[in-house]
Amino acid sequence: RGGMKKVVARWGLRFLVLMAFLTLLSWKLDEMRTPQVLLAEPRQGSIDGVSYECVLPKESLYQEGSHCYLYIVEDSTSYFYPVIARRVEVTLQAMDDRQAAVSGIYTRGLRVARLTSRPLVGSAVPITIWEEEGP
């Protein structure tokens, strides 16, 4: 009878260790799949001598057919995904080889996805912020 308790205890311990390992593995795989994003902040600027309220690096802009959008980076209330990139449609006003001017967003304090480690797909994507090292 005492031997049965030991067998159950051993199997229970193995089960708990296996579950802890699988949880850690799942967390690491999810972390690897989460895109890293380098941020840009919209600013006032000019393109071809015309001033605009919202100028961003050109790579921040996504175009799909006749629609233009960008991903705005926001804090979320999720414990597992504290930062998300939310897709917002904008109107393209002008573009040159380095930057684009857009309208349709409020720019104060805004953070926009500039470069990403993997494509952003969907209306709200969990991300991690890619920190650039200083000089």
C-alpha positions in Angstrom: 0.0 0.0 0.0 2.9 2.4 0.8 4.4 1.5 -2.6 1.4 2.7 -4.4 1.6 6.2 -2.8 5.3 6.4 -3.9 4.4 5.5 -7.5 1.5 8.1 -7.5 3.8 10.7 -6.0 6.6 10.0 -8.5 4.1 10.3 -11.4 2.6 13.4 -10.0 6.1 15.0 -9.7 7.0 14.0 -13.2 3.7 15.5 -14.5 4.4 18.8 -12.7 8.0 19.0 -14.0 6.7 18.2 -17.6 4.0 20.9 -17.3 6.5 23.5 -16.1 8.9 22.6 -19.0 6.1 22.8 -21.6 4.9 26.1 -20.2 8.4 27.6 -20.4 8.9 26.2 -23.9 5.5 27.7 -25.0 6.5 31.1 -23.5 9.8 31.1 -25.2 8.3 30.1 -28.6 5.7 32.9 -28.2 8.5 35.4 -27.4 10.4 34.3 -30.5 7.3 34.8 -32.7 6.5 38.3 -31.3 7.8 40.9 -33.7 10.3 43.4 -32.5 9.6 47.0 -33.6 11.8 50.0 -34.0 9.8 53.2 -33.3 9.4 56.5 -35.1 7.7 59.7 -33.8 5.7 61.8 -36.3 6.9 65.4 -36.6 6.2 68.5 -38.5 8.3 68.7 -41.6 8.4 69.5 -45.3 8.5 67.5 -48.5 9.4 69.3 -51.7 9.2 72.7 -50.0 5.6 72.1 -48.7 5.1 72.0 -44.9 3.1 69.1 -43.3 1.9 68.4 -39.7 2.8 64.7 -39.8 5.9 63.5 -41.5 7.3 60.0 -40.9 10.0 57.8 -42.3 8.7 56.2 -45.6 9.2 52.7 -44.2 6.6 53.4 -41.6 3.9 53.5 -44.2 2.1 50.4 -45.5 0.1 50.5 -48.7 -2.5 47.9 -49.7 -4.2 48.8 -53.0 -5.4 52.4 -52.7 -5.3 52.3 -48.9 -2.5 53.6 -46.7 -2.0 52.7 -43.1 0.5 52.6 -40.4 0.9 50.8 -37.1 0.5 52.9 -34.0 2.3 51.5 -30.9 0.3 51.6 -27.7 0.5 50.2 -24.2 -2.1 47.5 -23.5 -3.7 46.2 -20.3 -2.6 42.6 -21.0 0.0 41.1 -18.7 1.3 38.8 -21.5 1.3 41.4 -24.2 2.0 44.8 -22.6 2.6 46.6 -25.9 0.6 46.3 -29.2 0.8 47.8 -32.6 -2.7 48.9 -33.8 -3.3 49.3 -37.6 -4.7 52.8 -38.5 -5.7 54.0 -41.9 -4.3 57.3 -43.0 -4.3 59.6 -46.0 -1.1 60.0 -47.9 -0.4 63.6 -48.7 3.1 63.5 -50.1 6.1 61.3 -50.3 9.8 61.5 -51.4 12.5 58.9 -51.3 13.0 59.1 -47.5 9.8 60.3 -45.8 6.0 60.5 -46.2 3.5 63.1 -45.0 0.1 61.7 -43.9 -3.1 63.0 -42.3 -5.8 61.3 -40.3 -4.0 60.8 -37.0 -3.4 62.9 -33.9 0.4 63.2 -33.7 1.1 64.4 -30.1 2.9 61.7 -28.2 2.4 59.2 -30.9 4.7 56.2 -31.5 4.7 54.5 -34.9 6.2 51.2 -36.0 9.1 52.1 -38.3 11.0 48.8 -38.9 9.9 45.3 -37.8 11.7 42.0 -37.3 8.7 40.2 -38.9 5.7 41.4 -40.9 2.9 43.0 -38.9 -0.4 41.4 -39.9 -3.9 42.2 -38.5 -5.6 45.1 -36.8 -3.8 44.7 -33.4 -0.5 42.8 -33.1 1.4 42.1 -29.8 5.0 43.4 -30.2 8.1 44.1 -28.2 10.0 47.4 -28.7 13.4 47.2 -30.3 15.7 49.4 -28.2 18.5 51.1 -30.1 21.8 51.4 -28.3 23.0 54.9 -27.8 26.3 56.3 -29.1 
